[in-house]
Amino acid sequence: MRSAHSPTAPTTPPDFLRLTGHPVRWQLLSELAHSDRQVRELTALIGQRQSLTSYHLGQLRAGGLVTMRRSSADKRDAYYSLDLAACRALLMQAGAALHPGLQLIPATPLPPADGPDRPSSQPMVRVLFLCTGNSSRSQMAEAILRRMGGSRAEVFSAGSDPKPIHPDAVRVLRERGLDLNGHRPKHLSEFVEQRFDHVISLCDRVREVCPEFPGAPETAHWSLPDPAAEDTDHERGYPAFVRTADELTTRIQFLLYSIDHALAGATRP
């Protein structure tokens, strides 16, 4: 005898599956999972009309998967970003809605490995963060990844127009147990002849002038507003540094998932 359906069973799939199941929206999500993008870039990458691209981006924004903000380099442009943490939460909810056994558990990055504990066969990944002043965003990203990545990541930061490290960047990291003593602002010209595995721009302006680096590194853009530009008063402006540090921590965590996956493939016999 066939059992009746549960009266509490959902009659429609979760919105997350509806949103991500459309081929164009899946293409957009796939591109944004790698890097923040402008509409014209996404239009070229997915091979669709700009009006159609914008329509589907609007659907993804309404669904809480994608955010948009105006470029600090040119206010006529806008950057779209994929909220990976929101995607993870909604995907977990979608699985659990079908069956409790499909409740997903987030992947955990490998714990930092230091000194002799690091496998000798494991290659070290070199990462360079860039912003205009190398005074806030890129310095914070360097310190956060160095802590979270341990010895599997060699991390650097630089800027196109270096300025002294902002005291609120020092403060927000100190409150998280990170010390910027010994750090200094550096011009990106110090690194143009070096090889990196990842080069990540954090500033819309520096993206426009970013040089090509040898070895064809993986490049990505994280369009983060300058926390120092929100308010010149330290106490009123400090929350912007907290938000920036939080967003960098989340993005770097997802970067580490990718790095761990690549390292596992590189060391697999």
PyMOL commands that set and color helices and strands:
alter all, ss='L'
color gray80, all
select helices_A, chain A and resi 15-21+23-32+39-46+50-62+84-98+100-102+115-117+137-152+167-174+188-190+204-209+227-229+234-267
alter helices_A, ss='H'
color red, helices_A
select strands_A, chain A and resi 66-70+78-82+125-131+153-159+198-201+218-221
alter strands_A, ss='S'
color yellow, strands_A
deselect
rebuild
show_as cartoon
